[in-house]
Amino acid sequence: MADKANSYPENAPGKYYVDNQCIDCDLCRETAPDNFKRNDDGGYSHVYKQPDSPEEETRCKEAKEGCPVEAIGDDGA
């Protein structure tokens, strides 16, 4: 389960975040490309834009549910 205390600093402020459990599998970037990007230097994904439409919210939720290491968190904000 993702831990907000271990989330990456480049996550956009808001509901979704990625923490340091990320294994750079690319699933979130494929599922929600408008919201997740890769940190090339660190080799992990982060939320670069919080969802601002129902479609983006659905894709972010799918990415969270599909994350193999549960590195995507949702603080419910």
C-alpha positions as CSV (number, residue, x, y, z in Angstrom):
1,M,0.0,0.0,0.0
2,A,1.4,3.4,-1.0
3,D,2.6,5.7,1.8
4,K,2.2,9.5,1.3
5,A,5.2,10.0,3.6
6,N,7.4,8.2,1.0
7,S,5.9,9.9,-2.1
8,Y,8.1,11.5,-4.7
9,P,8.5,15.3,-4.4
10,E,7.6,15.9,-8.1
11,N,4.1,14.5,-7.7
12,A,1.6,17.2,-8.5
13,P,-0.2,18.3,-5.4
14,G,-3.6,16.6,-5.0
15,K,-5.3,13.3,-4.5
16,Y,-3.0,10.8,-6.4
17,Y,0.7,10.2,-5.7
18,V,3.4,7.7,-6.4
19,D,5.7,6.6,-3.6
20,N,9.2,5.0,-3.6
21,Q,7.9,1.5,-4.1
22,C,7.6,2.2,-7.9
23,I,9.4,-0.3,-10.0
24,D,9.1,1.7,-13.3
25,C,6.9,-0.9,-14.9
26,D,5.1,1.7,-17.2
27,L,1.6,0.4,-16.4
28,C,0.4,3.8,-15.0
29,R,1.9,5.7,-17.9
30,E,0.2,3.4,-20.4
31,T,-3.1,3.5,-18.5
32,A,-3.2,7.2,-17.7
33,P,-0.7,8.9,-20.0
34,D,-2.2,12.4,-19.4
35,N,-1.5,12.1,-15.7
36,F,1.7,10.0,-15.1
37,K,5.2,10.7,-16.4
38,R,8.6,9.0,-15.9
39,N,11.5,10.5,-14.0
40,D,14.2,9.4,-16.4
41,D,17.0,10.1,-13.9
42,G,15.4,8.2,-11.1
43,G,13.7,5.5,-13.1
44,Y,10.2,5.8,-11.6
45,S,6.8,7.3,-12.4
46,H,5.1,10.2,-10.8
47,V,1.9,12.1,-11.1
48,Y,2.6,15.2,-13.1
49,K,-1.1,16.3,-13.5
50,Q,-4.0,15.4,-11.2
51,P,-7.1,14.3,-13.1
52,D,-9.4,17.1,-14.1
53,S,-12.1,15.2,-15.9
54,P,-14.2,12.1,-15.2
55,E,-12.3,10.1,-17.8
56,E,-8.9,11.0,-16.3
57,E,-10.2,10.1,-12.9
58,T,-11.3,6.7,-14.2
59,R,-7.9,6.1,-15.8
60,C,-6.0,7.2,-12.6
61,K,-8.1,4.8,-10.6
62,E,-7.4,2.0,-13.0
63,A,-3.7,2.7,-12.8
64,K,-3.8,2.7,-9.0
65,E,-5.8,-0.6,-9.0
66,G,-3.5,-2.2,-11.5
67,C,-0.1,-1.2,-10.0
68,P,1.7,-4.4,-9.3
69,V,3.5,-3.0,-6.2
70,E,0.8,-0.7,-5.0
71,A,3.0,2.4,-5.4
72,I,0.1,4.6,-6.4
73,G,-1.8,6.2,-3.5
74,D,-5.0,8.1,-3.3
75,D,-5.4,10.2,-0.2
76,G,-9.0,10.9,-1.0
77,A,-8.6,14.7,-1.1
